[in-house]
Amino acid sequence: MDPLDLLKALRRRWPVIVAAVALALVPAWLTASNGPLRLGNPTVTYRATAVLLSTSSGVANPGGISSLDTIAALVTVGEVPARVAKDIKFKGDPVTFAEQVSASADTSKGIIRISAVSRDGPYAKKLADTFAREIIGFLDARNQAAIATQIDTVSRTLDRLNAQVLDLDHKIAAGKPNSARVALLTAQRDATVRQYGALYEFYQRLSTPLDSPGGGLQVIQDASPVPLAESGIQAPRTRSSRMILGGALGLLAGFAIALVLERLDRQIRTKRAAEEHFGLPLLAEIPPMRGADRRRLKTGTDRGRTPSTDAFQLLAAGVTHPPAGSLQPGEGNGFHAAPQTILVTSAGPGEGKSTIVAHLAAAFAEFGKSVLVLSCDFRRPSMHRVFGIPNDIGLADALQSPNGESLLGKHMHKTAFKEIRVVPSGERAGRSGGMLSLPAMRRALDEARLAADVVLVDTAPILTSDATPLLSEVDAVLVVARAGRTTVEMAERTSELLKRLGAPVIGIALNDANEMVVPRRYYGRLGRNME
């Protein structure tokens, strides 16, 4: 949908947009100004943070982990979450609650922060404190295991050195005093004793309990739950600002609803849609007319210059001179001049077909043409009401006249237009099904051609099949569609039927078209100039 079509669609759906804005403004107006309007279900979330301080330089860390960043990363992975799950007796996957915990290290200050988030404040505190305790326990267990391994290694080395000293003592005692060999053994023994002493001091340090268990970490601040900002969208507190916000949201919602309705709409509303689905050229767009103008015709100077009179004159010109590419009259019946007998039909009832016929007759009359209107809509005749003539007898009676008589002569009625005469359907029209297919109807059309320059045949909608016998007898067929009423399916079915029957269709008249090319203010200026 291009921008212009989008704007036209929004203009057509303006009641929907106005209703959406109004519905959005009502709660904004009624909401108390001393309390915020929360959209959604507001919930309070808590965060609890435990703080750990590094008390060791990390130089003599038996566990081999001295980086605070590494320790922070180990808080939520591996063994620590499993230790926490066991501690709090959690039966599920530790990963599920580990996602609620985060840890960060500040290496410049030697601090690790462990935070837990939950809708339950005490639970958030429990998680943060437990993770802090378990990371210390994990590091302590790792260090203790490393120390035990080192003690075992050093102990075995001390035993080996002690055995070497004893062996050297034995060799020295068995040798000659003051001999070179005894001197060498004595020096070797002294070196071994010194090595033993240094290693024994290291053994003593390993055996001494650590001053800072847990990798040199200690908790300096227990976790405390702190409520975070309430979740959900919070509207402004003042009524005026809520009204502005509500109006904006309503406008957006109205636009969205209007576009959805437009997408789902199967009614023909524009020239482009009419030509696309009928597969025919559009001869004229007839603007909406007031009820009085629909029910009766103005004569002479009363007609004035209005969008509707101009539209009907364009329609008359389009019927007289069909556009290039349309099905020219005469292609099926040998007629090559401007069409004289014009059948006007529609896809369904209520399209304004009879009104179009009457105003089209007036347009031809303004061109100086004599016009004869045949009311062949036997289902819902209305032509007599438009022209204000009686309907006691008419075409239905004429079609039952003897062959020797003139069919239309005594049934023609004069109208307020001296150029227009009308043959009404007659009161017997409702019982005249199938009469349009009689040979008398063909004779009536021949008489009509002799009696007027232009013959307009008003028929029932084409989908009722009443008008089908006349399609091959007329020079041209004009299809009437009403914007906002004729559906896509009706248009396509009408086009398919007319094509299959070989009807000499010349185009479409789109009734009640709201998209005027010429602004209405133009006609107001024209009327003042004419006065």
C-alpha positions as CSV (number, residue, x, y, z in Angstrom):
1,M,0.0,0.0,0.0
2,D,1.6,3.3,-1.1
3,P,1.5,6.4,1.1
4,L,-1.4,8.0,-0.8
5,D,-3.6,4.8,-0.5
6,L,-2.6,4.6,3.2
7,L,-3.9,8.2,3.8
8,K,-7.1,7.5,1.9
9,A,-7.7,4.3,3.9
10,L,-7.2,6.2,7.2
11,R,-9.6,8.9,6.0
12,R,-12.2,6.3,5.3
13,R,-11.8,4.7,8.7
14,W,-11.7,7.9,10.7
15,P,-14.7,6.9,12.9
16,V,-12.6,3.9,14.1
17,I,-9.6,6.1,14.9
18,V,-11.8,8.6,16.7
19,A,-13.4,5.8,18.7
20,A,-10.0,4.3,19.7
21,V,-8.8,7.7,20.8
22,A,-12.0,8.3,22.9
23,L,-11.7,4.9,24.5
24,A,-8.1,5.5,25.4
25,L,-8.9,9.0,26.9
26,V,-11.6,7.7,29.2
27,P,-9.4,5.7,31.6
28,A,-6.8,8.5,31.5
29,W,-9.4,11.0,32.6
30,L,-11.0,8.8,35.2
31,T,-7.7,7.6,36.9
32,A,-7.0,9.4,40.1
33,S,-4.2,12.0,39.8
34,N,-2.6,11.1,43.1
35,G,-1.7,7.5,42.1
36,P,0.3,6.3,39.0
37,L,-1.5,4.2,36.5
38,R,0.4,1.0,36.1
39,L,0.0,-1.0,32.9
40,G,0.4,-4.7,33.5
41,N,0.8,-6.5,36.8
42,P,3.3,-4.6,39.1
43,T,5.8,-6.9,41.0
44,V,8.5,-6.0,43.4
45,T,12.0,-7.6,42.9
46,Y,14.6,-7.8,45.6
47,R,18.4,-7.8,45.3
48,A,20.7,-9.0,48.1
49,T,24.5,-8.5,47.9
50,A,27.2,-10.1,50.0
51,V,30.7,-8.5,50.1
52,L,34.0,-10.5,50.4
53,L,37.4,-9.1,51.1
54,S,40.7,-10.7,50.0
55,T,43.1,-10.8,53.0
56,S,45.9,-12.6,51.3
57,S,48.4,-11.4,48.8
58,G,48.0,-14.6,46.9
59,V,51.8,-15.3,46.9
60,A,51.6,-18.5,48.9
61,N,48.2,-19.8,47.9
62,P,48.4,-23.6,48.0
63,G,45.3,-24.0,45.9
64,G,46.9,-22.2,43.0
65,I,44.0,-19.6,42.5
66,S,45.0,-16.1,43.4
67,S,43.1,-14.0,40.8
68,L,40.0,-12.3,42.1
69,D,38.5,-12.3,38.6
70,T,38.9,-16.1,38.4
71,I,37.4,-16.6,41.9
72,A,34.4,-14.4,40.9
73,A,33.9,-16.5,37.7
74,L,33.9,-19.7,39.8
75,V,31.0,-18.5,42.0
76,T,28.3,-19.4,39.5
77,V,29.9,-22.4,37.7
78,G,31.2,-25.8,38.4
79,E,31.3,-27.1,42.0
80,V,30.1,-24.0,43.9
81,P,26.4,-24.1,42.7
82,A,26.3,-27.8,43.4
83,R,27.5,-27.2,47.0
84,V,24.9,-24.4,47.4
85,A,22.1,-26.7,46.1
86,K,23.1,-29.4,48.7
87,D,23.3,-26.8,51.4
88,I,19.8,-25.3,50.8
89,K,18.4,-28.8,49.9
90,F,17.5,-27.8,46.3
91,K,16.4,-30.9,44.4
92,G,16.5,-29.5,40.8
93,D,19.3,-28.5,38.5
94,P,21.6,-26.0,40.3
95,V,21.9,-24.0,37.0
96,T,18.3,-22.8,37.5
97,F,19.0,-20.8,40.6
98,A,22.6,-20.0,39.6
99,E,21.1,-17.8,36.9
100,Q,19.7,-15.6,39.7
101,V,23.2,-14.9,41.0
102,S,26.0,-12.8,39.7
103,A,29.6,-12.1,41.0
104,S,32.0,-9.3,40.2
105,A,35.5,-8.5,41.4
106,D,37.1,-5.1,42.1
107,T,40.8,-6.0,41.9
108,S,41.9,-2.5,42.9
109,K,40.2,-2.8,46.2
110,G,40.4,-6.5,46.7
111,I,36.6,-7.0,46.9
112,I,34.2,-9.5,45.4
113,R,30.5,-8.8,45.4
114,I,28.0,-11.7,45.1
115,S,24.4,-10.6,44.3
116,A,21.2,-12.6,44.1
117,V,17.9,-11.4,42.6
118,S,14.4,-12.8,43.5
119,R,10.8,-11.7,44.1
120,D,11.3,-13.2,47.6
121,G,13.6,-10.9,49.6
122,P,14.6,-13.6,52.3
123,Y,15.3,-16.1,49.5
124,A,17.6,-13.5,47.7
125,K,19.5,-13.0,51.0
126,K,19.8,-16.7,51.5
127,L,21.2,-17.3,48.0
128,A,23.8,-14.5,48.2
129,D,25.0,-15.5,51.7
130,T,25.1,-19.2,50.8
131,F,27.1,-18.6,47.6
132,A,29.5,-16.4,49.5
133,R,30.0,-19.1,52.2
134,E,30.3,-21.9,49.7
135,I,33.0,-20.1,47.5
136,I,35.0,-19.7,50.7
137,G,34.4,-23.3,51.5
138,F,35.3,-24.4,48.0
139,L,38.6,-22.5,48.1
140,D,39.4,-23.7,51.6
141,A,38.8,-27.4,50.6
142,R,41.0,-26.9,47.5
143,N,43.8,-25.3,49.6
144,Q,43.5,-28.1,52.3
145,A,43.8,-30.7,49.6
146,A,46.8,-29.0,48.1
147,I,48.5,-28.7,51.6
148,A,47.9,-32.4,52.4
149,T,49.5,-33.3,49.1
150,Q,52.5,-31.1,49.8
151,I,52.9,-32.4,53.4
152,D,53.0,-36.0,52.1
153,T,55.6,-35.1,49.5
154,V,57.8,-33.2,52.0
155,S,57.4,-36.0,54.6
156,R,58.7,-38.6,52.2
157,T,61.6,-36.3,51.3
158,L,62.5,-35.8,54.9
159,D,62.6,-39.5,55.5
160,R,64.9,-40.0,52.6
161,L,67.3,-37.2,53.8
162,N,67.3,-38.7,57.3
163,A,68.2,-42.1,55.9
164,Q,71.0,-40.4,53.9
165,V,72.4,-38.8,57.1
166,L,72.4,-42.0,59.0
167,D,74.1,-43.8,56.1
168,L,76.8,-41.1,56.0
169,D,77.3,-41.3,59.8
170,H,77.9,-45.0,59.5
171,K,80.5,-44.5,56.7
172,I,82.3,-41.8,58.6
173,A,82.6,-44.0,61.7
174,A,84.0,-46.9,59.6
175,G,86.7,-44.7,57.9
176,K,90.1,-43.6,59.0
177,P,90.1,-40.4,60.9
178,N,91.6,-37.3,59.2
179,S,91.6,-39.1,55.9
180,A,90.5,-37.3,52.7
181,R,87.5,-39.7,52.3
182,V,86.2,-39.1,55.8
183,A,86.5,-35.3,55.2
184,L,84.5,-35.6,52.0
185,L,81.8,-37.7,53.7
186,T,81.6,-35.3,56.6
187,A,81.1,-32.3,54.2
188,Q,78.4,-34.3,52.4
189,R,76.7,-35.1,55.7
190,D,76.7,-31.5,56.8
191,A,75.1,-30.4,53.4
192,T,72.4,-33.0,53.8
193,V,71.7,-32.0,57.4
194,R,71.3,-28.3,56.3
195,Q,68.9,-29.4,53.5
196,Y,67.0,-31.5,56.0
197,G,66.7,-28.5,58.3
198,A,65.4,-26.1,55.7
199,L,62.9,-28.7,54.4
200,Y,61.8,-29.4,58.0
201,E,61.0,-25.7,58.6
202,F,58.8,-25.8,55.4
203,Y,57.1,-28.9,56.8
204,Q,56.4,-27.1,60.0
205,R,54.8,-24.2,58.2
206,L,52.6,-26.5,56.2
207,S,51.5,-28.3,59.3
208,T,50.5,-25.0,61.0
209,P,46.8,-24.1,60.4
210,L,46.2,-21.3,57.9
211,D,45.6,-17.9,59.3
212,S,43.3,-17.1,56.4
213,P,41.3,-20.1,55.2
214,G,39.3,-20.0,52.1
215,G,41.9,-18.7,49.8
216,G,42.3,-15.5,51.9
217,L,38.7,-14.5,51.6
218,Q,36.4,-13.4,54.3
219,V,32.8,-12.0,54.4
220,I,32.8,-8.4,55.5
221,Q,29.2,-7.7,54.7
222,D,26.3,-10.1,54.8
223,A,23.6,-9.9,52.2
224,S,20.5,-7.7,52.8
225,P,17.5,-7.7,50.5
226,V,16.8,-4.3,48.8
227,P,13.7,-3.7,46.7
228,L,14.3,-2.7,43.2
229,A,12.1,-0.5,41.0
230,E,8.6,-2.0,40.4
231,S,8.3,-3.7,37.0
232,G,5.7,-2.8,34.4
233,I,5.1,0.5,32.6
234,Q,4.2,3.4,34.9
235,A,2.1,6.2,33.4
236,P,2.6,9.8,34.3
237,R,1.0,11.1,37.5
238,T,-0.7,14.2,36.3
239,R,-4.1,14.0,34.5
240,S,-3.0,16.2,31.6
241,S,0.1,14.1,30.8
242,R,-2.0,10.9,31.1
243,M,-4.5,12.4,28.7
244,I,-1.7,13.1,26.2
245,L,-0.2,9.6,26.6
246,G,-3.7,8.0,26.3
247,G,-4.5,10.0,23.2
248,A,-1.2,9.0,21.6
249,L,-1.7,5.3,22.4
250,G,-5.3,5.5,21.2
251,L,-4.3,7.1,18.0
252,L,-1.7,4.4,17.3
253,A,-4.2,1.7,18.2
254,G,-6.8,3.4,15.9
255,F,-4.3,3.4,13.0
256,A,-3.6,-0.2,13.6
257,I,-7.2,-1.2,13.7
258,A,-8.1,0.9,10.7
259,L,-5.3,-0.8,8.6
260,V,-6.4,-4.3,9.7
261,L,-10.0,-3.5,8.8
262,E,-8.8,-2.1,5.4
263,R,-6.8,-5.2,4.8
264,L,-9.8,-7.4,5.6
265,D,-12.3,-5.2,3.7
266,R,-13.7,-6.9,0.6
267,Q,-15.7,-4.0,-0.6
268,I,-14.7,-1.9,-3.6
269,R,-14.1,1.7,-2.7
270,T,-11.6,3.2,-5.3
271,K,-11.3,3.6,-9.0
272,R,-8.2,1.3,-9.0
273,A,-10.1,-1.5,-7.2
274,A,-13.1,-1.2,-9.4
275,E,-11.1,-1.4,-12.6
276,E,-9.0,-4.2,-11.2
277,H,-11.8,-6.5,-10.1
278,F,-14.3,-5.7,-12.8
279,G,-11.7,-5.8,-15.5
280,L,-13.4,-2.8,-17.1
281,P,-12.5,0.9,-17.6
282,L,-14.1,3.3,-15.1
283,L,-16.2,5.9,-17.1
284,A,-17.1,8.2,-14.1
285,E,-17.0,8.5,-10.4
286,I,-20.3,9.7,-9.1
287,P,-20.0,11.6,-5.7
288,P,-22.4,11.0,-2.9
289,M,-25.7,12.8,-3.4
290,R,-28.2,14.0,-0.8
291,G,-31.4,12.0,-0.4
292,A,-33.6,14.7,-2.1
293,D,-31.3,14.7,-5.1
294,R,-31.5,11.0,-5.4
295,R,-35.3,10.8,-5.2
296,R,-36.0,13.6,-7.8
297,L,-34.3,15.4,-10.6
298,K,-33.8,19.1,-10.7
299,T,-34.6,20.8,-14.0
300,G,-33.1,23.7,-15.9
301,T,-31.3,26.3,-13.8
302,D,-32.1,24.4,-10.6
303,R,-29.5,21.8,-11.5
304,G,-26.6,24.3,-11.2
305,R,-23.0,23.2,-11.4
306,T,-22.2,20.5,-8.8
307,P,-19.7,17.6,-8.6
308,S,-22.6,15.2,-9.4
309,T,-23.9,17.0,-12.5
310,D,-20.3,17.2,-13.9
311,A,-19.8,13.5,-13.1
312,F,-23.0,12.5,-15.0
313,Q,-22.0,14.6,-18.0
314,L,-18.6,12.9,-18.0
315,L,-20.4,9.6,-17.8
316,A,-22.7,10.6,-20.7
317,A,-19.6,11.5,-22.7
318,G,-17.9,8.3,-21.7
319,V,-20.9,6.2,-22.8
320,T,-21.1,8.0,-26.1
321,H,-17.3,7.7,-26.7
322,P,-16.1,4.5,-25.0
323,P,-12.5,4.5,-23.9
324,A,-9.9,2.8,-25.9
325,G,-9.4,-0.8,-24.9
326,S,-13.0,-1.3,-23.7
327,L,-15.4,-3.7,-25.5
328,Q,-16.6,-1.5,-28.3
329,P,-20.3,-1.7,-29.1
330,G,-20.8,-3.3,-32.5
331,E,-18.1,-5.9,-32.1
332,G,-20.9,-8.5,-31.6
333,N,-23.9,-6.8,-33.3
334,G,-22.5,-4.8,-36.2
335,F,-23.0,-1.4,-34.6
336,H,-20.2,1.0,-35.3
337,A,-21.5,4.5,-34.4
338,A,-22.1,5.9,-30.9
339,P,-24.4,3.5,-29.0
340,Q,-28.1,4.3,-29.0
341,T,-29.6,1.6,-26.8
342,I,-27.7,1.5,-23.5
343,L,-28.5,-1.2,-20.9
344,V,-27.7,-0.2,-17.3
345,T,-27.3,-3.0,-14.8
346,S,-25.4,-3.7,-11.6
347,A,-23.9,-6.6,-9.7
348,G,-26.5,-6.6,-6.9
349,P,-29.4,-4.6,-5.4
350,G,-28.9,-1.3,-3.7
351,E,-26.2,0.0,-6.0
352,G,-28.1,3.1,-7.1
353,K,-28.6,1.9,-10.6
354,S,-32.0,3.5,-11.2
355,T,-30.7,6.8,-9.8
356,I,-27.8,6.6,-12.2
357,V,-30.1,6.0,-15.2
358,A,-32.3,9.0,-14.3
359,H,-29.4,11.4,-13.9
360,L,-27.6,10.0,-17.0
361,A,-30.8,10.7,-18.9
362,A,-30.8,14.3,-17.6
363,A,-27.1,14.6,-18.7
364,F,-28.0,13.4,-22.3
365,A,-30.9,15.9,-22.3
366,E,-28.6,18.7,-21.5
367,F,-26.5,17.7,-24.5
368,G,-29.7,18.2,-26.6
369,K,-30.4,14.5,-27.0
370,S,-34.0,13.1,-26.9
371,V,-34.0,10.3,-24.3
372,L,-36.4,7.4,-23.8
373,V,-36.1,5.4,-20.5
374,L,-37.4,1.9,-20.4
375,S,-38.0,0.6,-16.9
376,C,-37.2,-3.1,-17.3
377,D,-36.5,-3.8,-13.6
378,F,-39.6,-5.8,-12.9
379,R,-38.4,-6.9,-9.5
380,R,-38.0,-3.5,-7.8
381,P,-39.3,-0.8,-10.1
382,S,-38.5,2.7,-9.0
383,M,-38.1,4.8,-12.2
384,H,-41.6,6.1,-12.0
385,R,-40.9,7.6,-8.5
386,V,-37.7,9.3,-9.7
387,F,-39.5,11.1,-12.5
388,G,-42.8,11.5,-10.7
389,I,-45.1,9.7,-13.2
390,P,-47.8,7.1,-12.6
391,N,-47.1,3.4,-12.7
392,D,-50.6,1.9,-13.2
393,I,-49.7,0.7,-16.7
394,G,-46.4,0.3,-18.4
395,L,-43.9,-1.9,-20.2
396,A,-45.3,-5.2,-18.7
397,D,-48.7,-4.3,-20.2
398,A,-47.2,-3.2,-23.6
399,L,-45.4,-6.5,-24.0
400,Q,-48.8,-8.3,-23.9
401,S,-50.4,-6.0,-26.6
402,P,-51.5,-7.5,-29.9
403,N,-48.8,-7.7,-32.6
404,G,-50.5,-5.1,-34.7
405,E,-50.5,-2.3,-32.1
406,S,-47.7,0.1,-31.3
407,L,-46.1,-1.2,-28.1
408,L,-44.8,1.9,-26.5
409,G,-46.8,4.8,-27.9
410,K,-49.6,5.0,-25.3
411,H,-47.2,4.0,-22.5
412,M,-44.7,6.8,-22.9
413,H,-44.9,9.5,-20.2
414,K,-43.6,13.0,-20.5
415,T,-41.4,14.3,-17.6
416,A,-40.2,17.6,-16.3
417,F,-37.5,17.4,-18.9
418,K,-39.0,18.0,-22.3
419,E,-36.3,15.8,-23.9
420,I,-37.0,12.8,-21.6
421,R,-39.8,10.4,-21.8
422,V,-40.2,7.3,-19.6
423,V,-42.0,3.9,-20.1
424,P,-42.6,2.7,-16.5
425,S,-42.6,-1.0,-15.7
426,G,-46.4,-1.1,-14.8
427,E,-48.2,-2.5,-11.8
428,R,-48.2,-6.0,-13.4
429,A,-44.4,-6.0,-13.5
430,G,-44.1,-8.2,-10.5
431,R,-46.0,-11.0,-12.4
432,S,-44.0,-10.5,-15.6
433,G,-41.1,-12.9,-15.2
434,G,-39.6,-14.0,-18.5
435,M,-41.3,-11.2,-20.5
436,L,-38.0,-9.7,-21.5
437,S,-37.1,-12.7,-23.5
438,L,-40.3,-12.4,-25.6
439,P,-40.1,-11.3,-29.3
440,A,-42.3,-8.4,-28.3
441,M,-39.4,-7.0,-26.3
442,R,-37.2,-6.9,-29.3
443,R,-40.0,-5.1,-31.2
444,A,-40.3,-2.6,-28.3
445,L,-36.6,-1.8,-28.6
446,D,-37.0,-1.2,-32.3
447,E,-39.8,1.3,-31.6
448,A,-37.7,2.9,-28.8
449,R,-34.8,3.5,-31.3
450,L,-37.1,5.3,-33.6
451,A,-38.6,7.4,-30.9
452,A,-35.4,8.8,-29.3
453,D,-31.8,9.6,-29.9
454,V,-30.7,7.7,-26.8
455,V,-32.6,4.7,-25.2
456,L,-31.7,3.9,-21.6
457,V,-32.8,0.4,-20.4
458,D,-33.0,0.1,-16.6
459,T,-32.8,-3.6,-15.6
460,A,-32.6,-5.8,-12.6
461,P,-29.1,-6.6,-11.3
462,I,-27.2,-8.9,-13.7
463,L,-26.7,-11.7,-11.1
464,T,-30.5,-12.2,-11.0
465,S,-30.5,-13.3,-14.7
466,D,-33.5,-11.1,-15.6
467,A,-31.5,-8.9,-17.8
468,T,-29.6,-11.6,-19.7
469,P,-32.1,-11.8,-22.7
470,L,-31.4,-8.1,-23.4
471,L,-27.6,-8.3,-23.5
472,S,-27.5,-9.3,-27.2
473,E,-30.2,-6.8,-28.2
474,V,-28.6,-3.5,-27.0
475,D,-25.7,-1.5,-28.3
476,A,-23.8,-1.1,-25.0
477,V,-23.9,-2.2,-21.4
478,L,-23.0,0.0,-18.5
479,V,-22.3,-1.6,-15.1
480,V,-23.1,0.4,-11.9
481,A,-21.2,-0.3,-8.7
482,R,-21.6,1.4,-5.3
483,A,-18.4,2.3,-3.4
484,G,-18.4,0.6,0.0
485,R,-21.2,-1.8,-1.0
486,T,-20.1,-3.8,-4.1
487,T,-17.8,-6.6,-3.0
488,V,-14.8,-8.0,-4.8
489,E,-16.6,-11.3,-5.3
490,M,-19.6,-9.7,-6.8
491,A,-17.5,-7.6,-9.2
492,E,-15.5,-10.6,-10.4
493,R,-18.6,-12.8,-10.8
494,T,-20.4,-10.0,-12.8
495,S,-17.4,-9.5,-15.0
496,E,-17.1,-13.3,-15.6
497,L,-20.8,-13.6,-16.4
498,L,-20.9,-10.6,-18.8
499,K,-17.8,-11.9,-20.6
500,R,-19.2,-15.4,-21.0
501,L,-22.5,-14.0,-22.4
502,G,-20.6,-11.8,-24.9
503,A,-22.2,-8.6,-23.6
504,P,-21.0,-5.3,-25.2
505,V,-19.8,-3.8,-22.0
506,I,-18.3,-0.3,-22.2
507,G,-17.3,0.3,-18.6
508,I,-18.3,1.0,-15.0
509,A,-19.9,3.9,-13.2
510,L,-18.7,4.0,-9.5
511,N,-21.6,5.4,-7.4
512,D,-21.0,7.2,-4.0
513,A,-17.3,7.7,-4.7
514,N,-15.8,9.8,-2.0
515,E,-12.4,10.4,-3.6
516,M,-13.0,13.5,-5.6
517,V,-10.3,14.8,-7.8
518,V,-11.8,18.3,-8.1
519,P,-12.2,19.9,-4.6
520,R,-15.8,20.8,-3.6
521,R,-14.8,24.4,-2.8
522,Y,-14.2,24.9,-6.6
523,Y,-18.0,24.5,-7.1
524,G,-18.8,27.0,-4.4
525,R,-16.6,29.7,-6.2
526,L,-18.1,28.8,-9.5
527,G,-21.6,29.3,-8.2
528,R,-20.8,32.7,-6.8
529,N,-19.2,33.8,-10.1
530,M,-22.3,32.7,-12.0
531,E,-24.5,34.8,-9.7
